[in-house]
Amino acid sequence: MKLPGGYRIATPAAVILLVFFFLPWMTVSCAGQPLGSFSGMSLAIGSSTQDIGGMSDLFLIPLAGIIILVFAYLAARRARLETNLDVYGLVALGVLPILDLIIRFASTGRNAAQMGLDVHFEFGFFGIILGLIGVIIGAIYNWTQASSQQGAWDNYPGASQSKEFIDFYPEGPPETAIYTRDRPAVAAPTDIPSTQIPDFNAQRAELHVLSGPAEGERFPLHSDDALIGRSAACDIKIPDPSISRKHARLRYYQGQWFIQDQNSAAGLIVNGKRIPAGQVNPGDIIQLGDTRLRFAIN
C-alpha cells in the first residue's frame, strides 16, 4: 500500500498527534511547589486543578489525526481523492489546531500569571506542535506537486497550439481535449483515397501489462475510444488498487492514438514523464499507479 504525495509526511505527523496528545503537556507550580502535570487529554476533559483544564476544543487535535489517517488509507487503497481536497483539507487540519493552541495557551499563561502560578510546557506540547507542522508540510508538498504538474502542462508544446489543435479536429475538439505529446498533430494526406486511410481496427493496438497485479496480460483495443481503470464500467479493467476507477482514456483519430488522464489520483506517466495528455506510439511505456503497460501495434 503506497501513500500518495504529501500523505507520506502527513501520516506519521498524524500518528505523532495521537501519541503526544496523551503525554505531558505542561507542569503547573505555585511558589516552587508543583501542583500537577497535565496531558492534552487531561486538559481537554478538565483537571483537578481549578482554572486549568476543561478545554474541549483541544479534541480537535486527535480528531485531525484520525481524519488524516482515514483519508490517507482511502488515498492509498482507492486512489480516489481530489488534489484540492488533499491540499485544503490538510491545511485546515494543521492550521486550525495550531491557531487554537496559540489562542488557548496565551490566555492560560496570562491567567496563571495573575494567580501567581508558573506554567512550564513539557515535551508533549512541543511534540504536538511538531506534528501539526508536519501536517502543514504535507499539504504544501501536495500543493507544490499540483503546481509543478500544471506548470509542466503550461509549458507543454501542444498546449500553446490551440489553432493547430482545432485544425486537427475540423468538426471541433472532442469532449476530452487531447494534445500531442511531442509534436504538432498532422492531418492525413489528402491524396490518399479514403478507402486506403488505415482504420483503427487494422492497427491491432494492444496494451501489454509489464508489472502490477495484472502482469503478463494483454488488452486488445476493440474500439477507437477506450476507458482504462478499476471500474467494471471501463473498457479495460485493471484490478490494481493504486489505479482510479476511471483513470485514463485512449482515443484514436486520423491514424494516431492519444491518451488522457481522467483526473486520477496517481496521475498519468508516459515514458517516465507525468503528463495530462499526449500522443502514444508503439513501444511507449504507460504507467497508471503501480501498473506499467507497453503500447503496441501488431
SULSUL-V583113 format. One record per pair of residues at least 4 apart in sequence whose ideal C-beta (glycine too) atoms are under 6 Angstrom apart, sorted by the first residue. I is the first residue (numbers start at 0). J is the second residue. If there is no record, write none. Layout:
BEGIN
{{I | J} {I | J}}
END
This chain:
BEGIN
{{0 | 75} {2 | 6} {2 | 7} {2 | 10} {2 | 71} {2 | 75} {3 | 74} {4 | 141} {4 | 144} {5 | 9} {5 | 137} {5 | 138} {5 | 140} {5 | 141} {6 | 10} {6 | 71} {6 | 74} {8 | 133} {8 | 136} {8 | 137} {8 | 140} {9 | 67} {9 | 89} {9 | 134} {9 | 137} {10 | 71} {12 | 130} {12 | 133} {12 | 134} {13 | 64} {13 | 67} {13 | 68} {15 | 19} {15 | 126} {15 | 130} {16 | 60} {16 | 64} {16 | 130} {17 | 61} {17 | 64} {19 | 123} {19 | 126} {19 | 127} {20 | 39} {20 | 60} {20 | 61} {21 | 38} {21 | 40} {22 | 38} {22 | 123} {23 | 36} {23 | 38} {23 | 121} {23 | 123} {24 | 37} {24 | 38} {24 | 39} {24 | 121} {24 | 123} {24 | 124} {25 | 37} {25 | 118} {25 | 120} {25 | 121} {26 | 36} {26 | 119} {27 | 34} {27 | 35} {27 | 51} {27 | 116} {27 | 118} {28 | 32} {28 | 33} {28 | 34} {28 | 117} {29 | 34} {29 | 116} {34 | 48} {35 | 48} {37 | 41} {37 | 42} {37 | 46} {39 | 57} {41 | 46} {42 | 52} {42 | 54} {42 | 57} {43 | 54} {43 | 57} {43 | 58} {45 | 52} {45 | 53} {46 | 51} {46 | 52} {54 | 103} {56 | 99} {58 | 62} {59 | 96} {60 | 96} {63 | 92} {63 | 96} {67 | 92} {72 | 76} {73 | 77} {74 | 80} {76 | 240} {78 | 241} {78 | 243} {78 | 264} {78 | 265} {80 | 84} {80 | 85} {80 | 264} {82 | 145} {83 | 87} {84 | 88} {85 | 141} {86 | 138} {86 | 141} {86 | 142} {89 | 134} {89 | 137} {89 | 138} {90 | 94} {90 | 138} {91 | 95} {92 | 134} {93 | 131} {93 | 134} {93 | 135} {96 | 131} {97 | 131} {99 | 103} {100 | 104} {108 | 118} {111 | 116} {111 | 118} {120 | 124} {122 | 126} {152 | 158} {152 | 275} {157 | 178} {157 | 179} {160 | 164} {160 | 183} {163 | 183} {167 | 184} {168 | 172} {172 | 176} {175 | 248} {175 | 259} {177 | 257} {177 | 259} {177 | 276} {178 | 276} {179 | 184} {179 | 278} {180 | 277} {180 | 278} {187 | 196} {187 | 253} {187 | 254} {191 | 195} {191 | 196} {197 | 201} {197 | 254} {199 | 223} {199 | 251} {202 | 296} {203 | 297} {204 | 220} {204 | 296} {205 | 217} {205 | 219} {205 | 295} {206 | 218} {206 | 292} {207 | 217} {207 | 293} {207 | 295} {208 | 213} {208 | 214} {208 | 216} {208 | 292} {209 | 291} {209 | 293} {210 | 214} {210 | 291} {211 | 239} {211 | 289} {211 | 290} {212 | 238} {212 | 239} {213 | 237} {218 | 235} {220 | 225} {223 | 251} {224 | 250} {225 | 234} {225 | 235} {225 | 249} {226 | 233} {226 | 234} {226 | 245} {226 | 248} {227 | 233} {227 | 235} {227 | 246} {227 | 247} {228 | 233} {228 | 243} {228 | 244} {228 | 245} {228 | 246} {229 | 242} {229 | 244} {230 | 244} {230 | 245} {237 | 242} {237 | 290} {239 | 288} {239 | 289} {239 | 290} {241 | 265} {241 | 288} {241 | 289} {242 | 246} {242 | 287} {242 | 288} {243 | 263} {243 | 264} {245 | 261} {246 | 261} {246 | 263} {246 | 287} {247 | 258} {247 | 260} {247 | 261} {247 | 267} {247 | 287} {248 | 259} {248 | 261} {249 | 258} {250 | 257} {251 | 256} {255 | 278} {256 | 279} {257 | 278} {258 | 279} {259 | 276} {260 | 267} {260 | 275} {265 | 288} {266 | 273} {268 | 273} {268 | 286} {269 | 274} {269 | 277} {269 | 283} {269 | 285} {270 | 283} {270 | 284} {279 | 283} {279 | 294} {281 | 295} {281 | 296} {283 | 294} {284 | 293} {285 | 292} {286 | 291}}
END
